[in-house]
Amino acid sequence: MALLDGTKLNCGVTVFVSIRTNQHTAAWLKKFASVVTDFPEVVEFYRMSGETDYLLRVVVPDIAAYDNFYQRLIEAVDLSDVSSSFAMEQIKYTTSLPLNYA
């Protein structure tokens, strides 16, 4: 397995996108999941508990590219609220999992 440096691939901006919706039907989720997974900028996608319904981790080269992604997302599916938080610094990142639970 190879780990790639996002900054060298012009993907140096990480955005955490919190999404809320009033739609919770299976049909809506199927469409939403299809739309989101088709975006190459989305590298992680979670259904959440609490106030946020879904959380995306998006990687882009700059703010303009994120705005382009955002506009395409809100055009493609009906959402109640989209809130974006830009990572200022990545302090820890790993793909390893703790083995002491096995």
MOPAC internal coordinates of N, CA, C and O (Angstrom, degrees):
PM7 1SCF
backbone

  N    0.0000 0     0.00 0     0.00 0    0    0    0
  C    1.4452 1     0.00 0     0.00 0    1    0    0
  C    1.5245 1   108.40 1     0.00 0    2    1    0
  O    1.2310 1   121.04 1   -43.31 1    3    2    1
  N    1.3222 1   115.62 1   136.69 1    3    2    1
  C    1.4594 1   121.31 1   178.12 1    5    3    2
  C    1.5192 1   109.65 1  -111.86 1    6    5    3
  O    1.2310 1   120.58 1   -41.62 1    7    6    5
  N    1.3240 1   116.50 1   138.38 1    7    6    5
  C    1.4628 1   121.67 1   173.74 1    9    7    6
  C    1.5203 1   107.84 1  -102.68 1   10    9    7
  O    1.2310 1   120.77 1   -50.09 1   11   10    9
  N    1.3103 1   116.14 1   129.91 1   11   10    9
  C    1.4556 1   121.54 1  -176.63 1   13   11   10
  C    1.5200 1   110.76 1  -100.31 1   14   13   11
  O    1.2310 1   120.85 1   -33.49 1   15   14   13
  N    1.3240 1   115.98 1   146.51 1   15   14   13
  C    1.4584 1   122.51 1   177.61 1   17   15   14
  C    1.5255 1   108.45 1   -87.61 1   18   17   15
  O    1.2310 1   120.53 1   -69.94 1   19   18   17
  N    1.3383 1   116.58 1   110.06 1   19   18   17
  C    1.4569 1   121.34 1  -176.91 1   21   19   18
  C    1.5128 1   113.99 1   -58.84 1   22   21   19
  O    1.2310 1   119.98 1   145.44 1   23   22   21
  N    1.3295 1   117.64 1   -34.56 1   23   22   21
  C    1.4612 1   119.44 1  -179.40 1   25   23   22
  C    1.5236 1   110.97 1   -67.89 1   26   25   23
  O    1.2310 1   120.08 1   145.55 1   27   26   25
  N    1.3221 1   117.45 1   -34.45 1   27   26   25
  C    1.4661 1   120.50 1   177.90 1   29   27   26
  C    1.5243 1   111.92 1   -73.28 1   30   29   27
  O    1.2310 1   120.56 1   160.79 1   31   30   29
  N    1.3331 1   116.53 1   -19.21 1   31   30   29
  C    1.4625 1   121.64 1   178.35 1   33   31   30
  C    1.5282 1   111.78 1  -100.24 1   34   33   31
  O    1.2310 1   120.51 1  -166.24 1   35   34   33
  N    1.3362 1   116.63 1    13.76 1   35   34   33
  C    1.4612 1   123.38 1  -179.68 1   37   35   34
  C    1.5311 1   111.99 1    61.63 1   38   37   35
  O    1.2310 1   120.71 1  -142.74 1   39   38   37
  N    1.3150 1   116.24 1    37.26 1   39   38   37
  C    1.4745 1   122.46 1   175.89 1   41   39   38
  C    1.5193 1   108.95 1  -127.08 1   42   41   39
  O    1.2310 1   120.23 1  -128.84 1   43   42   41
  N    1.3143 1   117.17 1    51.16 1   43   42   41
  C    1.4547 1   121.43 1  -172.10 1   45   43   42
  C    1.5145 1   116.38 1   -85.40 1   46   45   43
  O    1.2310 1   119.64 1   174.23 1   47   46   45
  N    1.3309 1   118.29 1    -5.77 1   47   46   45
  C    1.4632 1   120.94 1  -179.14 1   49   47   46
  C    1.5267 1   108.82 1  -105.81 1   50   49   47
  O    1.2310 1   120.92 1   -57.72 1   51   50   49
  N    1.3317 1   115.84 1   122.28 1   51   50   49
  C    1.4655 1   121.70 1   177.57 1   53   51   50
  C    1.5204 1   108.69 1  -107.54 1   54   53   51
  O    1.2310 1   121.28 1   -49.76 1   55   54   53
  N    1.3347 1   115.16 1   130.24 1   55   54   53
  C    1.4588 1   121.55 1  -178.61 1   57   55   54
  C    1.5238 1   108.55 1  -125.51 1   58   57   55
  O    1.2310 1   120.76 1   -50.34 1   59   58   57
  N    1.3248 1   116.15 1   129.66 1   59   58   57
  C    1.4582 1   121.45 1   173.20 1   61   59   58
  C    1.5247 1   106.70 1   -98.41 1   62   61   59
  O    1.2310 1   120.83 1   -59.63 1   63   62   61
  N    1.3222 1   116.02 1   120.37 1   63   62   61
  C    1.4591 1   121.98 1  -173.78 1   65   63   62
  C    1.5249 1   108.84 1  -111.03 1   66   65   63
  O    1.2310 1   120.70 1   -65.10 1   67   66   65
  N    1.3248 1   116.26 1   114.90 1   67   66   65
  C    1.4662 1   122.52 1   177.27 1   69   67   66
  C    1.5190 1   108.05 1   -94.91 1   70   69   67
  O    1.2310 1   121.09 1   -50.77 1   71   70   69
  N    1.3222 1   115.52 1   129.23 1   71   70   69
  C    1.4650 1   121.06 1  -176.06 1   73   71   70
  C    1.5174 1   109.58 1  -122.94 1   74   73   71
  O    1.2310 1   121.57 1   -45.53 1   75   74   73
  N    1.3280 1   114.61 1   134.47 1   75   74   73
  C    1.4685 1   120.71 1   172.56 1   77   75   74
  C    1.5217 1   107.93 1  -121.35 1   78   77   75
  O    1.2310 1   121.26 1   -34.35 1   79   78   77
  N    1.3258 1   115.19 1   145.65 1   79   78   77
  C    1.4529 1   120.97 1   179.83 1   81   79   78
  C    1.5186 1   110.42 1  -142.33 1   82   81   79
  O    1.2310 1   121.18 1   -23.88 1   83   82   81
  N    1.3154 1   115.35 1   156.12 1   83   82   81
  C    1.4628 1   120.89 1   172.52 1   85   83   82
  C    1.5236 1   110.87 1   -95.19 1   86   85   83
  O    1.2310 1   120.61 1   174.96 1   87   86   85
  N    1.3063 1   116.45 1    -5.04 1   87   86   85
  C    1.4620 1   122.58 1  -178.24 1   89   87   86
  C    1.5298 1   109.02 1   -95.25 1   90   89   87
  O    1.2310 1   120.54 1   -50.98 1   91   90   89
  N    1.3229 1   116.57 1   129.02 1   91   90   89
  C    1.4632 1   119.34 1   179.11 1   93   91   90
  C    1.5239 1   112.00 1  -138.09 1   94   93   91
  O    1.2310 1   120.38 1  -158.81 1   95   94   93
  N    1.3259 1   116.89 1    21.19 1   95   94   93
  C    1.4625 1   119.94 1   179.21 1   97   95   94
  C    1.5214 1   109.91 1   -80.26 1   98   97   95
  O    1.2310 1   120.93 1   -21.35 1   99   98   97
  N    1.3100 1   115.83 1   158.65 1   99   98   97
  C    1.4666 1   120.97 1   178.16 1  101   99   98
  C    1.5235 1   110.69 1   -62.48 1  102  101   99
  O    1.2310 1   120.15 1   141.35 1  103  102  101
  N    1.3277 1   117.31 1   -38.65 1  103  102  101
  C    1.4681 1   120.65 1  -179.57 1  105  103  102
  C    1.5275 1   111.04 1   -65.03 1  106  105  103
  O    1.2310 1   120.31 1   137.53 1  107  106  105
  N    1.3483 1   117.02 1   -42.47 1  107  106  105
  C    1.4589 1   119.83 1   178.79 1  109  107  106
  C    1.5258 1   110.46 1   -64.24 1  110  109  107
  O    1.2310 1   120.34 1   134.97 1  111  110  109
  N    1.3326 1   116.96 1   -45.03 1  111  110  109
  C    1.4640 1   120.40 1  -179.66 1  113  111  110
  C    1.5200 1   111.05 1   -61.68 1  114  113  111
  O    1.2310 1   120.09 1   140.79 1  115  114  113
  N    1.3118 1   117.44 1   -39.21 1  115  114  113
  C    1.4709 1   120.54 1   178.57 1  117  115  114
  C    1.5265 1   110.13 1   -61.02 1  118  117  115
  O    1.2310 1   120.27 1   134.29 1  119  118  117
  N    1.3343 1   117.09 1   -45.71 1  119  118  117
  C    1.4657 1   120.52 1   178.79 1  121  119  118
  C    1.5265 1   110.72 1   -65.32 1  122  121  119
  O    1.2310 1   120.37 1   133.50 1  123  122  121
  N    1.3312 1   116.91 1   -46.50 1  123  122  121
  C    1.4600 1   121.42 1  -179.16 1  125  123  122
  C    1.5267 1   110.92 1   -59.56 1  126  125  123
  O    1.2310 1   120.33 1   132.42 1  127  126  125
  N    1.3249 1   116.97 1   -47.58 1  127  126  125
  C    1.4673 1   120.86 1   179.63 1  129  127  126
  C    1.5198 1   110.84 1   -61.32 1  130  129  127
  O    1.2310 1   120.09 1   140.39 1  131  130  129
  N    1.3163 1   117.43 1   -39.61 1  131  130  129
  C    1.4601 1   120.87 1   178.57 1  133  131  130
  C    1.5243 1   111.16 1   -63.96 1  134  133  131
  O    1.2310 1   120.49 1   135.80 1  135  134  133
  N    1.3277 1   116.67 1   -44.20 1  135  134  133
  C    1.4641 1   121.51 1   178.97 1  137  135  134
  C    1.5238 1   110.24 1   -62.31 1  138  137  135
  O    1.2310 1   120.28 1   129.76 1  139  138  137
  N    1.3243 1   117.07 1   -50.24 1  139  138  137
  C    1.4647 1   121.23 1  -175.37 1  141  139  138
  C    1.5252 1   111.52 1   -65.32 1  142  141  139
  O    1.2310 1   119.76 1   135.74 1  143  142  141
  N    1.3165 1   118.06 1   -44.26 1  143  142  141
  C    1.4688 1   119.80 1  -177.31 1  145  143  142
  C    1.5231 1   112.44 1   -69.39 1  146  145  143
  O    1.2310 1   119.90 1   162.38 1  147  146  145
  N    1.3273 1   117.79 1   -17.62 1  147  146  145
  C    1.4693 1   120.37 1   176.23 1  149  147  146
  C    1.5270 1   113.14 1   -78.47 1  150  149  147
  O    1.2310 1   119.67 1   165.02 1  151  150  149
  N    1.3232 1   118.23 1   -14.98 1  151  150  149
  C    1.4633 1   121.08 1   178.41 1  153  151  150
  C    1.5294 1   109.48 1   -80.81 1  154  153  151
  O    1.2310 1   119.31 1   -62.70 1  155  154  153
  N    1.3379 1   118.91 1   117.30 1  155  154  153
  C    1.4707 1   119.56 1   178.51 1  157  155  154
  C    1.5276 1   112.88 1   -66.08 1  158  157  155
  O    1.2310 1   119.99 1   158.31 1  159  158  157
  N    1.3281 1   117.63 1   -21.69 1  159  158  157
  C    1.4661 1   121.49 1   179.34 1  161  159  158
  C    1.5237 1   112.21 1   -68.37 1  162  161  159
  O    1.2310 1   120.21 1   156.00 1  163  162  161
  N    1.3256 1   117.20 1   -24.00 1  163  162  161
  C    1.4676 1   121.36 1  -178.87 1  165  163  162
  C    1.5202 1   108.30 1   -83.71 1  166  165  163
  O    1.2310 1   120.63 1   -65.65 1  167  166  165
  N    1.3310 1   116.40 1   114.35 1  167  166  165
  C    1.4664 1   120.73 1  -178.63 1  169  167  166
  C    1.5264 1   112.45 1  -104.59 1  170  169  167
  O    1.2310 1   120.13 1   164.71 1  171  170  169
  N    1.3402 1   117.36 1   -15.29 1  171  170  169
  C    1.4628 1   121.94 1   173.72 1  173  171  170
  C    1.5236 1   108.05 1  -145.53 1  174  173  171
  O    1.2310 1   121.03 1   -32.80 1  175  174  173
  N    1.3478 1   115.64 1   147.20 1  175  174  173
  C    1.4684 1   121.54 1  -174.35 1  177  175  174
  C    1.5214 1   107.63 1  -149.59 1  178  177  175
  O    1.2310 1   120.32 1   -60.24 1  179  178  177
  N    1.3379 1   117.00 1   119.76 1  179  178  177
  C    1.4656 1   122.07 1  -175.42 1  181  179  178
  C    1.5277 1   111.11 1  -129.93 1  182  181  179
  O    1.2310 1   120.47 1   -34.93 1  183  182  181
  N    1.3394 1   116.71 1   145.07 1  183  182  181
  C    1.4633 1   122.79 1   165.75 1  185  183  182
  C    1.5197 1   105.53 1   -92.62 1  186  185  183
  O    1.2310 1   120.21 1   -49.26 1  187  186  185
  N    1.3279 1   117.21 1   130.74 1  187  186  185
  C    1.4573 1   122.10 1  -169.87 1  189  187  186
  C    1.5245 1   112.14 1  -113.98 1  190  189  187
  O    1.2310 1   121.15 1   -16.30 1  191  190  189
  N    1.3280 1   115.41 1   163.70 1  191  190  189
  C    1.4632 1   121.68 1   166.67 1  193  191  190
  C    1.5244 1   106.87 1   -99.50 1  194  193  191
  O    1.2310 1   120.43 1   -14.16 1  195  194  193
  N    1.3310 1   116.78 1   165.84 1  195  194  193
  C    1.4610 1   119.83 1   178.03 1  197  195  194
  C    1.5161 1   112.44 1    91.03 1  198  197  195
  O    1.2310 1   120.61 1    24.64 1  199  198  197
  N    1.3194 1   116.44 1  -155.36 1  199  198  197
  C    1.4627 1   121.60 1  -174.72 1  201  199  198
  C    1.5194 1   113.58 1   -71.33 1  202  201  199
  O    1.2310 1   119.90 1   150.97 1  203  202  201
  N    1.3163 1   117.80 1   -29.03 1  203  202  201
  C    1.4575 1   122.09 1   178.62 1  205  203  202
  C    1.5178 1   108.81 1   -91.52 1  206  205  203
  O    1.2310 1   120.66 1   -47.86 1  207  206  205
  N    1.3273 1   116.35 1   132.14 1  207  206  205
  C    1.4654 1   120.04 1   178.77 1  209  207  206
  C    1.5286 1   112.15 1   -84.43 1  210  209  207
  O    1.2310 1   120.76 1   139.96 1  211  210  209
  N    1.3379 1   116.15 1   -40.04 1  211  210  209
  C    1.4655 1   121.06 1  -178.10 1  213  211  210
  C    1.5200 1   108.95 1  -139.12 1  214  213  211
  O    1.2310 1   121.04 1   -32.66 1  215  214  213
  N    1.3240 1   115.61 1   147.34 1  215  214  213
  C    1.4588 1   121.61 1   177.87 1  217  215  214
  C    1.5178 1   108.23 1  -128.52 1  218  217  215
  O    1.2310 1   121.03 1   -50.36 1  219  218  217
  N    1.3300 1   115.63 1   129.64 1  219  218  217
  C    1.4599 1   121.81 1   177.50 1  221  219  218
  C    1.5192 1   108.97 1  -115.91 1  222  221  219
  O    1.2310 1   121.06 1   -35.28 1  223  222  221
  N    1.3227 1   115.58 1   144.72 1  223  222  221
  C    1.4724 1   120.04 1   166.26 1  225  223  222
  C    1.5124 1   105.58 1  -109.97 1  226  225  223
  O    1.2310 1   121.22 1   -59.21 1  227  226  225
  N    1.3178 1   115.28 1   120.79 1  227  226  225
  C    1.4576 1   122.69 1  -174.18 1  229  227  226
  C    1.5235 1   108.09 1  -118.28 1  230  229  227
  O    1.2310 1   120.29 1   -43.66 1  231  230  229
  N    1.3301 1   117.05 1   136.34 1  231  230  229
  C    1.4648 1   120.75 1   175.37 1  233  231  230
  C    1.5248 1   109.05 1  -119.48 1  234  233  231
  O    1.2310 1   121.37 1   -48.64 1  235  234  233
  N    1.3244 1   114.99 1   131.36 1  235  234  233
  C    1.4627 1   122.75 1  -177.17 1  237  235  234
  C    1.5291 1   109.04 1  -143.97 1  238  237  235
  O    1.2310 1   120.13 1   -14.39 1  239  238  237
  N    1.3364 1   117.35 1   165.61 1  239  238  237
  C    1.4632 1   118.78 1   178.81 1  241  239  238
  C    1.5235 1   114.29 1   -77.21 1  242  241  239
  O    1.2310 1   119.96 1   150.73 1  243  242  241
  N    1.3452 1   117.69 1   -29.27 1  243  242  241
  C    1.4642 1   119.64 1  -175.40 1  245  243  242
  C    1.5278 1   110.62 1  -163.00 1  246  245  243
  O    1.2310 1   120.99 1    -1.52 1  247  246  245
  N    1.3230 1   115.71 1   178.48 1  247  246  245
  C    1.4665 1   121.52 1  -177.36 1  249  247  246
  C    1.5273 1   111.02 1   -63.76 1  250  249  247
  O    1.2310 1   120.05 1   140.91 1  251  250  249
  N    1.3190 1   117.51 1   -39.09 1  251  250  249
  C    1.4667 1   120.39 1   179.39 1  253  251  250
  C    1.5288 1   110.82 1   -61.36 1  254  253  251
  O    1.2310 1   120.20 1   140.02 1  255  254  253
  N    1.3159 1   117.22 1   -39.98 1  255  254  253
  C    1.4694 1   120.81 1   178.06 1  257  255  254
  C    1.5206 1   110.43 1   -66.70 1  258  257  255
  O    1.2310 1   120.31 1   142.69 1  259  258  257
  N    1.3394 1   117.02 1   -37.31 1  259  258  257
  C    1.4644 1   118.80 1   176.57 1  261  259  258
  C    1.5220 1   110.24 1   -65.45 1  262  261  259
  O    1.2310 1   119.87 1   137.18 1  263  262  261
  N    1.3222 1   117.85 1   -42.82 1  263  262  261
  C    1.4641 1   120.52 1   179.09 1  265  263  262
  C    1.5279 1   110.63 1   -60.06 1  266  265  263
  O    1.2310 1   120.30 1   140.90 1  267  266  265
  N    1.3204 1   117.03 1   -39.10 1  267  266  265
  C    1.4615 1   121.09 1   176.54 1  269  267  266
  C    1.5214 1   110.66 1   -62.04 1  270  269  267
  O    1.2310 1   120.36 1   134.62 1  271  270  269
  N    1.3279 1   116.92 1   -45.38 1  271  270  269
  C    1.4665 1   121.57 1   176.51 1  273  271  270
  C    1.5267 1   110.30 1   -59.55 1  274  273  271
  O    1.2310 1   120.37 1   131.77 1  275  274  273
  N    1.3239 1   116.90 1   -48.23 1  275  274  273
  C    1.4623 1   122.74 1  -178.48 1  277  275  274
  C    1.5324 1   111.06 1   -57.83 1  278  277  275
  O    1.2310 1   120.46 1   133.70 1  279  278  277
  N    1.3231 1   116.73 1   -46.30 1  279  278  277
  C    1.4666 1   120.64 1  -179.80 1  281  279  278
  C    1.5297 1   111.22 1   -62.21 1  282  281  279
  O    1.2310 1   120.32 1   138.42 1  283  282  281
  N    1.3199 1   116.98 1   -41.58 1  283  282  281
  C    1.4715 1   120.26 1   178.34 1  285  283  282
  C    1.5246 1   111.08 1   -66.40 1  286  285  283
  O    1.2310 1   120.05 1   142.16 1  287  286  285
  N    1.3315 1   117.52 1   -37.84 1  287  286  285
  C    1.4628 1   121.40 1   179.63 1  289  287  286
  C    1.5263 1   111.28 1   -64.21 1  290  289  287
  O    1.2310 1   119.99 1   129.76 1  291  290  289
  N    1.3205 1   117.63 1   -50.24 1  291  290  289
  C    1.4654 1   119.57 1  -176.54 1  293  291  290
  C    1.5242 1   112.35 1   -71.62 1  294  293  291
  O    1.2310 1   119.93 1   158.67 1  295  294  293
  N    1.3290 1   117.74 1   -21.33 1  295  294  293
  C    1.4674 1   120.68 1   173.64 1  297  295  294
  C    1.5222 1   111.23 1   -73.85 1  298  297  295
  O    1.2310 1   120.66 1   148.25 1  299  298  297
  N    1.3258 1   116.34 1   -31.75 1  299  298  297
  C    1.4636 1   121.20 1  -171.24 1  301  299  298
  C    1.5182 1   114.12 1   -82.73 1  302  301  299
  O    1.2310 1   120.09 1   153.02 1  303  302  301
  N    1.3370 1   117.43 1   -26.98 1  303  302  301
  C    1.4647 1   119.55 1  -173.89 1  305  303  302
  C    1.5283 1   109.95 1  -149.86 1  306  305  303
  O    1.2310 1   120.67 1   -32.76 1  307  306  305
  N    1.3359 1   116.32 1   147.24 1  307  306  305
  C    1.4591 1   122.33 1  -178.91 1  309  307  306
  C    1.5314 1   110.09 1   -79.63 1  310  309  307
  O    1.2310 1   120.72 1   -60.25 1  311  310  309
  N    1.3404 1   116.24 1   119.75 1  311  310  309
  C    1.4626 1   121.95 1  -179.00 1  313  311  310
  C    1.5235 1   109.56 1  -127.77 1  314  313  311
  O    1.2310 1   120.25 1   -31.58 1  315  314  313
  N    1.3415 1   117.12 1   148.42 1  315  314  313
  C    1.4669 1   121.37 1   178.29 1  317  315  314
  C    1.5179 1   112.05 1   -79.53 1  318  317  315
  O    1.2310 1   120.57 1   137.65 1  319  318  317
  N    1.3404 1   116.51 1   -42.35 1  319  318  317
  C    1.4606 1   120.78 1  -175.42 1  321  319  318
  C    1.5221 1   109.34 1  -154.61 1  322  321  319
  O    1.2310 1   121.24 1   -43.15 1  323  322  321
  N    1.3217 1   115.23 1   136.85 1  323  322  321
  C    1.4622 1   121.72 1   175.44 1  325  323  322
  C    1.5193 1   106.75 1  -128.03 1  326  325  323
  O    1.2310 1   120.63 1   -57.96 1  327  326  325
  N    1.3259 1   116.40 1   122.04 1  327  326  325
  C    1.4565 1   121.84 1  -179.25 1  329  327  326
  C    1.5248 1   108.36 1  -124.17 1  330  329  327
  O    1.2310 1   120.75 1   -48.79 1  331  330  329
  N    1.3281 1   116.17 1   131.21 1  331  330  329
  C    1.4586 1   120.93 1  -175.70 1  333  331  330
  C    1.5203 1   111.06 1  -115.10 1  334  333  331
  O    1.2310 1   120.85 1   -44.62 1  335  334  333
  N    1.3227 1   115.99 1   135.38 1  335  334  333
  C    1.4634 1   122.37 1   175.00 1  337  335  334
  C    1.5183 1   107.82 1  -124.04 1  338  337  335
  O    1.2310 1   120.80 1   -54.87 1  339  338  337
  N    1.3254 1   116.07 1   125.13 1  339  338  337
  C    1.4543 1   121.62 1  -177.88 1  341  339  338
  C    1.5232 1   109.78 1   -94.04 1  342  341  339
  O    1.2310 1   120.42 1   -51.41 1  343  342  341
  N    1.3206 1   116.81 1   128.59 1  343  342  341
  C    1.4630 1   121.28 1   178.57 1  345  343  342
  C    1.5246 1   108.79 1   -69.90 1  346  345  343
  O    1.2310 1   120.87 1   -53.32 1  347  346  345
  N    1.3111 1   115.94 1   126.68 1  347  346  345
  C    1.4581 1   121.35 1   178.02 1  349  347  346
  C    1.5259 1   111.19 1   -83.65 1  350  349  347
  O    1.2310 1   121.02 1   145.83 1  351  350  349
  N    1.3415 1   115.66 1   -34.17 1  351  350  349
  C    1.4633 1   120.82 1  -178.15 1  353  351  350
  C    1.5198 1   108.12 1  -157.66 1  354  353  351
  O    1.2310 1   120.84 1   -42.68 1  355  354  353
  N    1.3180 1   115.99 1   137.32 1  355  354  353
  C    1.4656 1   120.45 1   174.34 1  357  355  354
  C    1.5285 1   107.51 1   -91.64 1  358  357  355
  O    1.2310 1   120.65 1   -66.35 1  359  358  357
  N    1.3136 1   116.36 1   113.65 1  359  358  357
  C    1.4586 1   120.84 1  -176.21 1  361  359  358
  C    1.5197 1   111.11 1   -90.99 1  362  361  359
  O    1.2310 1   120.21 1   139.93 1  363  362  361
  N    1.3238 1   117.20 1   -40.07 1  363  362  361
  C    1.4642 1   120.42 1   176.08 1  365  363  362
  C    1.5157 1   108.74 1  -141.91 1  366  365  363
  O    1.2310 1   121.01 1   -43.81 1  367  366  365
  N    1.3235 1   115.68 1   136.19 1  367  366  365
  C    1.4533 1   122.19 1   173.28 1  369  367  366
  C    1.5203 1   107.17 1  -146.99 1  370  369  367
  O    1.2310 1   120.68 1   -49.33 1  371  370  369
  N    1.3038 1   116.30 1   130.67 1  371  370  369
  C    1.4597 1   120.07 1   177.30 1  373  371  370
  C    1.5200 1   108.97 1  -147.99 1  374  373  371
  O    1.2310 1   120.91 1   -27.34 1  375  374  373
  N    1.3037 1   115.87 1   152.66 1  375  374  373
  C    1.4663 1   120.54 1   173.07 1  377  375  374
  C    1.5230 1   110.34 1  -104.84 1  378  377  375
  O    1.2310 1   120.43 1   178.07 1  379  378  377
  N    1.3286 1   116.79 1    -1.93 1  379  378  377
  C    1.4653 1   120.00 1   179.99 1  381  379  378
  C    1.5261 1   110.12 1   -79.20 1  382  381  379
  O    1.2310 1   121.11 1   -23.90 1  383  382  381
  N    1.3151 1   115.47 1   156.10 1  383  382  381
  C    1.4640 1   122.41 1   177.41 1  385  383  382
  C    1.5202 1   109.28 1  -116.61 1  386  385  383
  O    1.2310 1   119.51 1   -31.11 1  387  386  385
  N    1.3380 1   118.54 1   148.89 1  387  386  385
  C    1.4665 1   119.83 1   177.31 1  389  387  386
  C    1.5276 1   109.83 1   -66.38 1  390  389  387
  O    1.2310 1   120.69 1   -45.65 1  391  390  389
  N    1.3135 1   116.29 1   134.35 1  391  390  389
  C    1.4656 1   120.88 1  -177.09 1  393  391  390
  C    1.5190 1   112.72 1   -98.57 1  394  393  391
  O    1.2310 1   119.90 1   174.53 1  395  394  393
  N    1.3169 1   117.79 1    -5.47 1  395  394  393
  C    1.4651 1   120.30 1  -175.72 1  397  395  394
  C    1.5311 1   113.12 1   -76.73 1  398  397  395
  O    1.2310 1   119.04 1  -179.70 1  399  398  397
  N    1.3264 1   119.43 1     0.30 1  399  398  397
  C    1.4640 1   121.93 1   177.60 1  401  399  398
  C    1.5171 1   112.37 1   -99.05 1  402  401  399
  O    1.2310 1   120.32 1   169.69 1  403  402  401
  N    1.3096 1   116.99 1   -10.31 1  403  402  401
  C    1.4731 1   121.26 1  -175.79 1  405  403  402
  C    1.5192 1   111.31 1   -74.31 1  406  405  403
  O    1.2310 1   120.10 1   180.00 1  407  406  405

